[in-house]
């Protein structure tokens, strides 16, 4: 038996009593801790006798796996602190019980063991905490997925349930309009009829958006690939919003860019809906008298379309969130249902649908903005990246349109569309 081991056994009773008094409050806790300390000390003796601190690893791993949920949820490293307290108590007992030479001899043998134990404890506790947090994160992710599925299910059910009564309202409203038009309508009656028509049309648009969101969230958005010319879609879109642009005194400039007049394959209705949603968003957040421009460029295998405005801009932290459904920036209490008026609100589905349409075409969409500022109006730029398909992905459609994509196309230049 080595001298160090003899000295260690000498301090054992005093060490056990000191640690129990310092770290355990209550008789029950002391008895439970005593058995654990006996196990630790036995292994500590083996480590000192053999010179191998790894003897302590087994008890440390047992302690780490025995940590409670309260220990793991807390921000403190309780087990590492406990090991540090054991080392401090050991030093004090050595100093008080042994003479100086004996204390130095024993601590020289114990220091490598406690250094190893402290490092091993920190690693084991960190691993257990990381595993606990990973499980907690998985539970949170599962809860969010369930919540998102519930939200998508609600959207789908609500949209379809609202669609039937809305169809009845539209039908009866049309019949009412036709019957009243046969008689002389006064300004008041005309206003009422127009109000019903505008309200049902707006509600129809919202319900259609809800159905599109449900299709996107369930990966059921189907595309009807046909020949598409981006410049023609943008011209149609400019015509749609021309009245709004005039009312808001906004200018819209369509800039001819390489590839915009080339025939590609995509779903023209969905692409028009995509550009419409982005442009309407630009109109809503650009002040009266502002400017909006649509430009782009041809990249290897892709067309990039950019829609730029000099509106209020978007904060950096919000630039990814705006593509989530029901996202809405600003104070919800200031929400309004105006579709195209400055800072008008909405259900927050347009950009989510736009992203779904782009991704269904195997493209991408993102936004760039210096930040949000209602005084200096830094503006925003939406980037839409669309793959250049020379033929439809469906074999039957590819055979149908084979004469089109095998014949060289003649690019037709168009002048930029501009309205003020």
C-alpha positions as a LaTeX table, in Angstrom:
\begin{tabular}{lrrr}
\hline
Residue & $x$ (\AA) & $y$ (\AA) & $z$ (\AA) \\
\hline
Unk1 & 0.00 & 0.00 & 0.00 \\
Unk2 & 1.43 & 3.36 & $-1.00$ \\
Unk3 & 1.98 & 6.20 & 1.43 \\
Unk4 & $-0.53$ & 8.36 & $-0.49$ \\
Unk5 & $-3.23$ & 5.69 & $-0.17$ \\
Unk6 & $-2.59$ & 5.41 & 3.59 \\
Unk7 & $-2.93$ & 9.17 & 3.98 \\
Unk8 & $-6.13$ & 9.16 & 1.90 \\
Unk9 & $-7.67$ & 6.47 & 4.10 \\
Unk10 & $-6.66$ & 8.49 & 7.14 \\
Unk11 & $-8.73$ & 11.52 & 6.14 \\
Unk12 & $-11.74$ & 9.50 & 4.91 \\
Unk13 & $-13.96$ & 9.69 & 8.03 \\
Unk14 & $-13.34$ & 13.39 & 8.51 \\
Unk15 & $-13.77$ & 14.06 & 4.76 \\
Unk16 & $-17.10$ & 12.21 & 4.65 \\
Unk17 & $-18.45$ & 14.04 & 7.70 \\
Unk18 & $-17.31$ & 17.43 & 6.37 \\
Unk19 & $-18.82$ & 16.93 & 2.91 \\
Unk20 & $-22.12$ & 15.69 & 4.34 \\
Unk21 & $-22.40$ & 18.68 & 6.66 \\
Unk22 & $-21.51$ & 21.10 & 3.86 \\
Unk23 & $-23.55$ & 19.73 & 0.96 \\
Unk24 & $-26.53$ & 17.87 & 2.45 \\
Unk25 & $-29.37$ & 19.45 & 4.41 \\
Unk26 & $-31.48$ & 16.93 & 6.31 \\
Unk27 & $-30.91$ & 13.40 & 7.58 \\
Unk28 & $-32.55$ & 11.73 & 4.59 \\
Unk29 & $-30.38$ & 13.56 & 2.09 \\
Unk30 & $-27.24$ & 12.82 & 4.10 \\
Unk31 & $-27.87$ & 9.09 & 4.13 \\
Unk32 & $-28.49$ & 9.07 & 0.39 \\
Unk33 & $-25.39$ & 11.17 & $-0.25$ \\
Unk34 & $-23.28$ & 9.04 & 2.11 \\
Unk35 & $-23.62$ & 5.96 & $-0.10$ \\
Unk36 & $-22.67$ & 7.97 & $-3.16$ \\
Unk37 & $-19.66$ & 9.49 & $-1.38$ \\
Unk38 & $-18.52$ & 6.03 & $-0.25$ \\
Unk39 & $-18.65$ & 4.84 & $-3.86$ \\
Unk40 & $-16.75$ & 7.92 & $-5.02$ \\
Unk41 & $-14.09$ & 7.55 & $-2.33$ \\
Unk42 & $-13.56$ & 3.86 & $-3.09$ \\
Unk43 & $-12.91$ & 4.71 & $-6.72$ \\
Unk44 & $-10.73$ & 7.65 & $-5.69$ \\
Unk45 & $-8.57$ & 5.23 & $-3.68$ \\
Unk46 & $-8.24$ & 2.99 & $-6.74$ \\
Unk47 & $-7.28$ & 6.00 & $-8.86$ \\
Unk48 & $-4.59$ & 7.08 & $-6.39$ \\
Unk49 & $-3.29$ & 3.52 & $-5.95$ \\
Unk50 & $-3.05$ & 2.81 & $-9.70$ \\
Unk51 & $-2.31$ & 6.34 & $-10.87$ \\
Unk52 & $-5.24$ & 6.10 & $-13.31$ \\
Unk53 & $-7.91$ & 8.83 & $-12.78$ \\
Unk54 & $-10.25$ & 7.03 & $-15.22$ \\
Unk55 & $-11.46$ & 4.91 & $-12.28$ \\
Unk56 & $-13.73$ & 7.85 & $-11.40$ \\
Unk57 & $-15.49$ & 7.91 & $-14.78$ \\
Unk58 & $-18.15$ & 5.35 & $-13.90$ \\
Unk59 & $-19.50$ & 7.18 & $-10.85$ \\
Unk60 & $-19.42$ & 10.49 & $-12.70$ \\
Unk61 & $-21.52$ & 9.04 & $-15.54$ \\
Unk62 & $-24.01$ & 7.67 & $-13.00$ \\
Unk63 & $-24.30$ & 11.09 & $-11.37$ \\
Unk64 & $-24.74$ & 12.80 & $-14.74$ \\
Unk65 & $-27.54$ & 10.49 & $-15.85$ \\
Unk66 & $-29.24$ & 10.95 & $-12.46$ \\
Unk67 & $-29.70$ & 14.70 & $-12.90$ \\
Unk68 & $-33.32$ & 15.75 & $-12.49$ \\
Unk69 & $-35.35$ & 17.83 & $-14.94$ \\
Unk70 & $-35.02$ & 20.78 & $-12.57$ \\
Unk71 & $-31.23$ & 20.44 & $-12.69$ \\
Unk72 & $-31.25$ & 20.24 & $-16.48$ \\
Unk73 & $-33.63$ & 23.17 & $-16.96$ \\
Unk74 & $-31.56$ & 25.45 & $-14.77$ \\
Unk75 & $-28.77$ & 27.55 & $-16.14$ \\
Unk76 & $-26.23$ & 26.45 & $-13.53$ \\
Unk77 & $-23.93$ & 23.44 & $-13.80$ \\
Unk78 & $-24.88$ & 21.76 & $-10.52$ \\
Unk79 & $-22.84$ & 18.59 & $-10.98$ \\
Unk80 & $-19.69$ & 20.45 & $-12.01$ \\
Unk81 & $-20.11$ & 22.77 & $-9.05$ \\
Unk82 & $-20.56$ & 19.72 & $-6.78$ \\
Unk83 & $-17.29$ & 18.22 & $-8.03$ \\
Unk84 & $-15.54$ & 21.52 & $-7.44$ \\
Unk85 & $-16.89$ & 21.58 & $-3.88$ \\
Unk86 & $-15.56$ & 18.06 & $-3.28$ \\
Unk87 & $-12.11$ & 19.20 & $-4.37$ \\
Unk88 & $-12.22$ & 22.26 & $-2.07$ \\
Unk89 & $-13.36$ & 20.19 & 0.92 \\
Unk90 & $-10.59$ & 17.67 & 0.25 \\
Unk91 & $-7.95$ & 20.40 & 0.28 \\
Unk92 & $-9.27$ & 21.84 & 3.55 \\
Unk93 & $-9.40$ & 18.43 & 5.26 \\
Unk94 & $-5.84$ & 17.66 & 4.14 \\
Unk95 & $-4.58$ & 20.98 & 5.48 \\
Unk96 & $-6.39$ & 20.60 & 8.81 \\
Unk97 & $-5.74$ & 16.89 & 9.41 \\
Unk98 & $-2.25$ & 16.24 & 8.07 \\
Unk99 & 1.04 & 17.97 & 8.57 \\
Unk100 & 2.35 & 20.15 & 5.79 \\
Unk101 & 4.54 & 17.49 & 4.17 \\
Unk102 & 1.80 & 14.85 & 4.27 \\
Unk103 & $-0.76$ & 17.31 & 2.91 \\
Unk104 & 1.52 & 18.22 & 0.00 \\
Unk105 & 2.19 & 14.55 & $-0.72$ \\
Unk106 & $-1.47$ & 13.59 & $-0.72$ \\
Unk107 & $-2.65$ & 16.62 & $-2.71$ \\
Unk108 & 0.07 & 15.93 & $-5.26$ \\
Unk109 & $-1.51$ & 12.52 & $-5.82$ \\
Unk110 & $-5.09$ & 13.79 & $-5.69$ \\
Unk111 & $-4.74$ & 16.82 & $-7.96$ \\
Unk112 & $-4.49$ & 14.83 & $-11.26$ \\
Unk113 & $-7.48$ & 12.74 & $-10.17$ \\
Unk114 & $-9.64$ & 15.74 & $-9.35$ \\
Unk115 & $-8.54$ & 17.61 & $-12.49$ \\
Unk116 & $-9.59$ & 14.64 & $-14.58$ \\
Unk117 & $-12.82$ & 14.25 & $-12.59$ \\
Unk118 & $-13.69$ & 17.94 & $-12.95$ \\
Unk119 & $-13.16$ & 17.87 & $-16.73$ \\
Unk120 & $-15.05$ & 14.59 & $-17.08$ \\
Unk121 & $-17.91$ & 15.95 & $-14.97$ \\
Unk122 & $-18.21$ & 19.08 & $-17.09$ \\
Unk123 & $-18.26$ & 17.01 & $-20.29$ \\
Unk124 & $-20.79$ & 14.49 & $-18.96$ \\
Unk125 & $-23.09$ & 17.20 & $-17.62$ \\
Unk126 & $-22.91$ & 19.10 & $-20.89$ \\
Unk127 & $-23.73$ & 15.98 & $-22.91$ \\
Unk128 & $-26.73$ & 15.19 & $-20.72$ \\
Unk129 & $-27.96$ & 18.77 & $-20.95$ \\
Unk130 & $-27.53$ & 18.81 & $-24.72$ \\
Unk131 & $-29.49$ & 15.56 & $-25.01$ \\
Unk132 & $-32.22$ & 17.01 & $-22.77$ \\
Unk133 & $-32.41$ & 20.23 & $-24.77$ \\
Unk134 & $-32.46$ & 18.27 & $-28.03$ \\
Unk135 & $-35.43$ & 16.28 & $-26.77$ \\
Unk136 & $-37.13$ & 19.45 & $-25.60$ \\
Unk137 & $-36.51$ & 21.05 & $-28.99$ \\
Unk138 & $-37.91$ & 17.98 & $-30.75$ \\
Unk139 & $-41.04$ & 18.17 & $-28.58$ \\
Unk140 & $-41.45$ & 21.86 & $-29.35$ \\
Unk141 & $-40.94$ & 21.20 & $-33.06$ \\
Unk142 & $-43.54$ & 18.43 & $-32.95$ \\
Unk143 & $-46.00$ & 20.73 & $-31.17$ \\
Unk144 & $-45.42$ & 23.45 & $-33.75$ \\
Unk145 & $-45.92$ & 20.98 & $-36.58$ \\
Unk146 & $-49.20$ & 19.83 & $-35.03$ \\
Unk147 & $-50.26$ & 23.45 & $-34.57$ \\
Unk148 & $-49.35$ & 24.26 & $-38.16$ \\
Unk149 & $-51.27$ & 21.22 & $-39.42$ \\
Unk150 & $-54.26$ & 22.26 & $-37.33$ \\
Unk151 & $-54.03$ & 25.75 & $-38.77$ \\
Unk152 & $-53.82$ & 24.38 & $-42.31$ \\
Unk153 & $-56.76$ & 22.06 & $-41.67$ \\
Unk154 & $-58.80$ & 24.95 & $-40.31$ \\
Unk155 & $-57.96$ & 27.09 & $-43.34$ \\
Unk156 & $-59.01$ & 24.32 & $-45.70$ \\
Unk157 & $-62.28$ & 23.56 & $-43.89$ \\
Unk158 & $-63.16$ & 27.22 & $-43.36$ \\
Unk159 & $-62.49$ & 28.10 & $-47.00$ \\
Unk160 & $-64.67$ & 25.30 & $-48.35$ \\
Unk161 & $-67.44$ & 25.95 & $-45.82$ \\
Unk162 & $-67.49$ & 29.66 & $-46.71$ \\
Unk163 & $-67.45$ & 28.97 & $-50.42$ \\
Unk164 & $-70.99$ & 27.49 & $-50.56$ \\
Unk165 & $-72.87$ & 30.33 & $-48.82$ \\
Unk166 & $-70.80$ & 32.88 & $-50.72$ \\
Unk167 & $-71.88$ & 31.31 & $-54.00$ \\
Unk168 & $-75.50$ & 31.66 & $-52.91$ \\
Unk169 & $-74.97$ & 35.29 & $-51.95$ \\
Unk170 & $-73.33$ & 36.01 & $-55.30$ \\
Unk171 & $-76.16$ & 34.32 & $-57.18$ \\
Unk172 & $-78.96$ & 36.09 & $-55.34$ \\
Unk173 & $-77.10$ & 39.40 & $-55.53$ \\
Unk174 & $-76.80$ & 39.01 & $-59.31$ \\
Unk175 & $-80.51$ & 38.20 & $-59.58$ \\
Unk176 & $-81.33$ & 41.22 & $-57.43$ \\
Unk177 & $-79.18$ & 43.45 & $-59.60$ \\
Unk178 & $-80.87$ & 42.22 & $-62.79$ \\
Unk179 & $-84.38$ & 42.71 & $-61.37$ \\
Unk180 & $-83.59$ & 46.18 & $-60.05$ \\
Unk181 & $-81.90$ & 47.25 & $-63.27$ \\
Unk182 & $-85.23$ & 46.82 & $-65.02$ \\
Unk183 & $-86.56$ & 49.69 & $-62.94$ \\
Unk184 & $-85.06$ & 53.08 & $-62.37$ \\
Unk185 & $-82.37$ & 52.82 & $-59.71$ \\
Unk186 & $-81.60$ & 55.81 & $-57.57$ \\
Unk187 & $-78.07$ & 56.64 & $-56.34$ \\
Unk188 & $-78.77$ & 55.00 & $-52.97$ \\
Unk189 & $-79.86$ & 51.69 & $-54.50$ \\
Unk190 & $-76.92$ & 51.70 & $-56.89$ \\
Unk191 & $-74.53$ & 52.25 & $-53.99$ \\
Unk192 & $-76.04$ & 49.35 & $-52.06$ \\
Unk193 & $-75.86$ & 46.97 & $-55.03$ \\
Unk194 & $-72.26$ & 47.98 & $-55.77$ \\
Unk195 & $-71.38$ & 47.51 & $-52.11$ \\
Unk196 & $-72.72$ & 43.96 & $-52.13$ \\
Unk197 & $-70.85$ & 43.21 & $-55.36$ \\
Unk198 & $-67.54$ & 44.63 & $-54.11$ \\
Unk199 & $-67.86$ & 42.88 & $-50.75$ \\
Unk200 & $-68.58$ & 39.46 & $-52.24$ \\
Unk201 & $-65.78$ & 39.88 & $-54.76$ \\
Unk202 & $-63.33$ & 40.72 & $-51.97$ \\
Unk203 & $-64.56$ & 37.78 & $-49.90$ \\
Unk204 & $-64.24$ & 35.47 & $-52.92$ \\
Unk205 & $-60.63$ & 36.60 & $-53.33$ \\
Unk206 & $-59.85$ & 35.87 & $-49.67$ \\
Unk207 & $-61.47$ & 32.42 & $-49.82$ \\
Unk208 & $-59.56$ & 31.58 & $-53.01$ \\
Unk209 & $-56.35$ & 32.62 & $-51.25$ \\
Unk210 & $-57.19$ & 30.40 & $-48.28$ \\
Unk211 & $-57.73$ & 27.44 & $-50.61$ \\
Unk212 & $-54.42$ & 28.17 & $-52.35$ \\
Unk213 & $-52.65$ & 28.25 & $-48.97$ \\
Unk214 & $-54.17$ & 24.89 & $-48.11$ \\
Unk215 & $-52.99$ & 23.44 & $-51.43$ \\
Unk216 & $-49.48$ & 24.83 & $-50.92$ \\
Unk217 & $-49.16$ & 23.62 & $-47.33$ \\
Unk218 & $-50.25$ & 20.12 & $-48.35$ \\
Unk219 & $-48.01$ & 20.03 & $-51.46$ \\
Unk220 & $-51.08$ & 19.75 & $-53.67$ \\
Unk221 & $-50.59$ & 22.85 & $-55.82$ \\
Unk222 & $-50.68$ & 21.53 & $-59.39$ \\
Unk223 & $-49.30$ & 23.46 & $-62.34$ \\
Unk224 & $-50.54$ & 23.55 & $-65.91$ \\
Unk225 & $-47.34$ & 24.14 & $-67.87$ \\
Unk226 & $-47.86$ & 26.10 & $-71.07$ \\
Unk227 & $-45.80$ & 28.44 & $-73.22$ \\
Unk228 & $-45.23$ & 31.67 & $-71.28$ \\
Unk229 & $-43.68$ & 35.01 & $-72.17$ \\
Unk230 & $-42.79$ & 36.97 & $-69.04$ \\
Unk231 & $-43.10$ & 40.37 & $-70.74$ \\
Unk232 & $-46.68$ & 39.59 & $-71.80$ \\
Unk233 & $-47.65$ & 38.57 & $-68.27$ \\
Unk234 & $-46.21$ & 41.80 & $-66.93$ \\
Unk235 & $-48.09$ & 43.86 & $-69.52$ \\
Unk236 & $-51.35$ & 42.16 & $-68.53$ \\
Unk237 & $-50.58$ & 42.84 & $-64.89$ \\
Unk238 & $-49.82$ & 46.49 & $-65.59$ \\
Unk239 & $-53.20$ & 46.84 & $-67.24$ \\
Unk240 & $-54.92$ & 45.30 & $-64.22$ \\
Unk241 & $-53.44$ & 47.78 & $-61.74$ \\
Unk242 & $-53.54$ & 50.83 & $-64.01$ \\
Unk243 & $-56.61$ & 52.31 & $-62.30$ \\
Unk244 & $-55.09$ & 51.87 & $-58.85$ \\
Unk245 & $-51.84$ & 53.44 & $-60.01$ \\
Unk246 & $-53.71$ & 56.49 & $-61.28$ \\
Unk247 & $-55.72$ & 56.81 & $-58.07$ \\
Unk248 & $-52.59$ & 56.62 & $-55.94$ \\
Unk249 & $-50.49$ & 58.69 & $-58.38$ \\
Unk250 & $-47.91$ & 55.92 & $-58.55$ \\
Unk251 & $-45.63$ & 55.31 & $-61.50$ \\
Unk252 & $-44.95$ & 51.80 & $-62.76$ \\
Unk253 & $-42.07$ & 51.18 & $-65.14$ \\
Unk254 & $-41.62$ & 47.89 & $-66.96$ \\
Unk255 & $-38.03$ & 47.58 & $-68.14$ \\
Unk256 & $-37.29$ & 45.27 & $-71.04$ \\
Unk257 & $-34.58$ & 42.79 & $-70.10$ \\
Unk258 & $-32.88$ & 39.87 & $-71.79$ \\
Unk259 & $-35.04$ & 36.77 & $-71.69$ \\
Unk260 & $-38.32$ & 38.53 & $-70.93$ \\
Unk261 & $-39.54$ & 38.08 & $-74.51$ \\
Unk262 & $-38.38$ & 34.46 & $-74.83$ \\
Unk263 & $-40.85$ & 31.61 & $-74.62$ \\
Unk264 & $-40.49$ & 29.42 & $-71.56$ \\
Unk265 & $-42.82$ & 26.89 & $-69.97$ \\
Unk266 & $-44.76$ & 27.51 & $-66.78$ \\
Unk267 & $-48.26$ & 27.96 & $-65.46$ \\
Unk268 & $-49.34$ & 31.36 & $-66.82$ \\
Unk269 & $-52.25$ & 31.83 & $-64.39$ \\
Unk270 & $-50.14$ & 30.99 & $-61.37$ \\
Unk271 & $-47.22$ & 33.11 & $-62.55$ \\
Unk272 & $-49.58$ & 36.03 & $-63.11$ \\
Unk273 & $-50.93$ & 35.49 & $-59.60$ \\
Unk274 & $-47.36$ & 35.44 & $-58.28$ \\
Unk275 & $-46.41$ & 38.74 & $-59.91$ \\
Unk276 & $-49.77$ & 40.26 & $-58.95$ \\
Unk277 & $-49.26$ & 39.46 & $-55.26$ \\
Unk278 & $-45.77$ & 40.96 & $-55.23$ \\
Unk279 & $-46.85$ & 44.07 & $-57.14$ \\
Unk280 & $-49.92$ & 44.61 & $-54.92$ \\
Unk281 & $-47.62$ & 44.36 & $-51.92$ \\
Unk282 & $-45.35$ & 47.01 & $-53.44$ \\
Unk283 & $-48.34$ & 49.26 & $-54.13$ \\
Unk284 & $-49.62$ & 48.94 & $-50.55$ \\
Unk285 & $-46.34$ & 49.94 & $-48.96$ \\
Unk286 & $-45.31$ & 52.70 & $-51.36$ \\
Unk287 & $-46.63$ & 56.18 & $-50.52$ \\
Unk288 & $-48.78$ & 58.14 & $-52.96$ \\
Unk289 & $-46.64$ & 59.57 & $-55.73$ \\
Unk290 & $-44.03$ & 56.84 & $-55.36$ \\
Unk291 & $-42.29$ & 54.76 & $-58.01$ \\
Unk292 & $-42.31$ & 51.04 & $-58.75$ \\
Unk293 & $-40.18$ & 49.35 & $-61.39$ \\
Unk294 & $-40.01$ & 45.80 & $-62.73$ \\
Unk295 & $-36.70$ & 44.70 & $-64.18$ \\
Unk296 & $-34.78$ & 41.47 & $-64.53$ \\
Unk297 & $-31.95$ & 39.59 & $-66.13$ \\
Unk298 & $-31.20$ & 36.26 & $-67.73$ \\
Unk299 & $-28.97$ & 33.89 & $-65.80$ \\
Unk300 & $-27.68$ & 30.44 & $-66.81$ \\
Unk301 & $-30.82$ & 28.32 & $-66.67$ \\
Unk302 & $-32.91$ & 30.97 & $-64.91$ \\
Unk303 & $-34.77$ & 34.24 & $-65.33$ \\
Unk304 & $-34.56$ & 36.68 & $-62.44$ \\
Unk305 & $-37.39$ & 39.21 & $-62.17$ \\
Unk306 & $-37.02$ & 42.07 & $-59.69$ \\
Unk307 & $-39.84$ & 44.29 & $-58.44$ \\
Unk308 & $-38.47$ & 47.41 & $-56.77$ \\
Unk309 & $-40.34$ & 50.15 & $-54.93$ \\
Unk310 & $-39.38$ & 53.25 & $-52.97$ \\
Unk311 & $-41.75$ & 52.49 & $-50.11$ \\
Unk312 & $-41.32$ & 52.16 & $-46.36$ \\
Unk313 & $-39.00$ & 49.14 & $-46.57$ \\
Unk314 & $-38.69$ & 46.05 & $-44.38$ \\
Unk315 & $-36.50$ & 45.46 & $-41.33$ \\
Unk316 & $-33.77$ & 42.86 & $-41.70$ \\
Unk317 & $-35.26$ & 40.56 & $-39.05$ \\
Unk318 & $-38.65$ & 40.59 & $-40.81$ \\
Unk319 & $-37.47$ & 39.82 & $-44.34$ \\
Unk320 & $-37.84$ & 36.05 & $-43.98$ \\
Unk321 & $-40.99$ & 36.17 & $-41.84$ \\
Unk322 & $-43.06$ & 38.09 & $-44.39$ \\
Unk323 & $-43.34$ & 34.96 & $-46.56$ \\
Unk324 & $-45.06$ & 33.04 & $-43.77$ \\
Unk325 & $-48.85$ & 32.83 & $-43.81$ \\
Unk326 & $-50.75$ & 35.40 & $-41.77$ \\
Unk327 & $-47.57$ & 37.45 & $-41.40$ \\
Unk328 & $-48.22$ & 41.09 & $-40.82$ \\
Unk329 & $-45.73$ & 43.81 & $-39.97$ \\
Unk330 & $-46.50$ & 46.72 & $-37.73$ \\
Unk331 & $-49.15$ & 47.20 & $-35.05$ \\
Unk332 & $-52.12$ & 44.81 & $-35.57$ \\
Unk333 & $-54.43$ & 47.37 & $-33.92$ \\
Unk334 & $-53.83$ & 49.64 & $-36.91$ \\
Unk335 & $-54.92$ & 46.92 & $-39.34$ \\
Unk336 & $-57.23$ & 47.90 & $-42.19$ \\
Unk337 & $-58.66$ & 45.79 & $-44.98$ \\
Unk338 & $-57.78$ & 48.11 & $-47.84$ \\
Unk339 & $-56.21$ & 46.04 & $-50.58$ \\
Unk340 & $-54.29$ & 48.75 & $-52.41$ \\
Unk341 & $-54.36$ & 51.87 & $-50.25$ \\
Unk342 & $-51.15$ & 52.96 & $-48.55$ \\
Unk343 & $-50.29$ & 50.61 & $-45.64$ \\
Unk344 & $-53.57$ & 48.78 & $-46.18$ \\
Unk345 & $-53.79$ & 45.46 & $-44.42$ \\
Unk346 & $-54.98$ & 42.05 & $-45.46$ \\
Unk347 & $-55.04$ & 38.47 & $-44.22$ \\
Unk348 & $-51.29$ & 38.10 & $-44.81$ \\
Unk349 & $-51.51$ & 35.33 & $-47.39$ \\
Unk350 & $-50.30$ & 36.97 & $-50.60$ \\
Unk351 & $-46.55$ & 36.60 & $-50.13$ \\
Unk352 & $-46.93$ & 33.09 & $-48.73$ \\
Unk353 & $-48.85$ & 32.11 & $-51.87$ \\
Unk354 & $-46.23$ & 33.82 & $-54.04$ \\
Unk355 & $-43.48$ & 31.76 & $-52.43$ \\
Unk356 & $-45.53$ & 28.59 & $-52.87$ \\
Unk357 & $-46.02$ & 29.27 & $-56.59$ \\
Unk358 & $-42.33$ & 30.03 & $-57.11$ \\
Unk359 & $-41.23$ & 26.89 & $-55.28$ \\
Unk360 & $-43.77$ & 24.80 & $-57.23$ \\
Unk361 & $-41.91$ & 26.01 & $-60.35$ \\
Unk362 & $-38.61$ & 24.98 & $-58.67$ \\
Unk363 & $-37.65$ & 28.62 & $-58.29$ \\
Unk364 & $-36.88$ & 30.91 & $-55.36$ \\
Unk365 & $-38.00$ & 34.24 & $-53.97$ \\
Unk366 & $-36.42$ & 36.64 & $-51.50$ \\
Unk367 & $-36.49$ & 40.31 & $-50.57$ \\
Unk368 & $-33.80$ & 42.90 & $-49.96$ \\
Unk369 & $-34.32$ & 46.15 & $-48.08$ \\
Unk370 & $-32.07$ & 48.52 & $-46.10$ \\
Unk371 & $-34.68$ & 48.61 & $-43.35$ \\
Unk372 & $-38.03$ & 50.05 & $-42.28$ \\
Unk373 & $-38.36$ & 53.84 & $-42.38$ \\
Unk374 & $-41.61$ & 55.76 & $-42.90$ \\
Unk375 & $-39.73$ & 59.04 & $-43.27$ \\
Unk376 & $-36.90$ & 58.36 & $-45.71$ \\
Unk377 & $-38.59$ & 55.48 & $-47.60$ \\
Unk378 & $-35.62$ & 53.17 & $-48.30$ \\
Unk379 & $-37.75$ & 50.84 & $-50.44$ \\
Unk380 & $-37.67$ & 47.10 & $-51.06$ \\
Unk381 & $-36.65$ & 44.83 & $-53.92$ \\
Unk382 & $-38.28$ & 41.43 & $-54.39$ \\
Unk383 & $-36.24$ & 38.91 & $-56.38$ \\
Unk384 & $-38.07$ & 36.13 & $-58.22$ \\
Unk385 & $-35.90$ & 33.39 & $-59.71$ \\
Unk386 & $-37.65$ & 31.16 & $-62.26$ \\
Unk387 & $-36.06$ & 28.21 & $-64.08$ \\
Unk388 & $-36.06$ & 28.38 & $-67.87$ \\
Unk389 & $-37.94$ & 25.30 & $-69.01$ \\
Unk390 & $-37.60$ & 24.69 & $-72.75$ \\
Unk391 & $-40.33$ & 22.04 & $-72.60$ \\
Unk392 & $-43.04$ & 21.02 & $-70.10$ \\
Unk393 & $-42.00$ & 18.49 & $-67.45$ \\
Unk394 & $-45.03$ & 16.35 & $-68.35$ \\
Unk395 & $-44.30$ & 13.99 & $-71.27$ \\
Unk396 & $-47.75$ & 14.34 & $-72.86$ \\
Unk397 & $-47.58$ & 18.13 & $-72.72$ \\
Unk398 & $-44.02$ & 17.99 & $-74.05$ \\
Unk399 & $-45.18$ & 16.06 & $-77.12$ \\
Unk400 & $-48.07$ & 18.49 & $-77.59$ \\
Unk401 & $-45.82$ & 21.54 & $-77.55$ \\
Unk402 & $-42.86$ & 19.89 & $-79.32$ \\
Unk403 & $-43.23$ & 22.01 & $-82.49$ \\
Unk404 & $-42.98$ & 25.17 & $-80.39$ \\
Unk405 & $-39.81$ & 24.43 & $-78.47$ \\
Unk406 & $-38.01$ & 22.86 & $-81.43$ \\
Unk407 & $-38.56$ & 25.88 & $-83.66$ \\
Unk408 & $-36.18$ & 28.79 & $-83.06$ \\
Unk409 & $-38.12$ & 31.69 & $-81.62$ \\
Unk410 & $-37.77$ & 35.26 & $-82.80$ \\
Unk411 & $-37.36$ & 37.67 & $-79.94$ \\
Unk412 & $-39.70$ & 40.63 & $-80.14$ \\
Unk413 & $-38.59$ & 43.80 & $-78.40$ \\
Unk414 & $-41.16$ & 45.74 & $-76.38$ \\
Unk415 & $-41.00$ & 49.23 & $-75.07$ \\
Unk416 & $-41.04$ & 49.78 & $-71.34$ \\
Unk417 & $-44.57$ & 50.25 & $-70.01$ \\
Unk418 & $-44.90$ & 53.34 & $-67.92$ \\
Unk419 & $-47.88$ & 54.95 & $-66.32$ \\
Unk420 & $-48.12$ & 57.81 & $-63.90$ \\
\hline
\end{tabular}
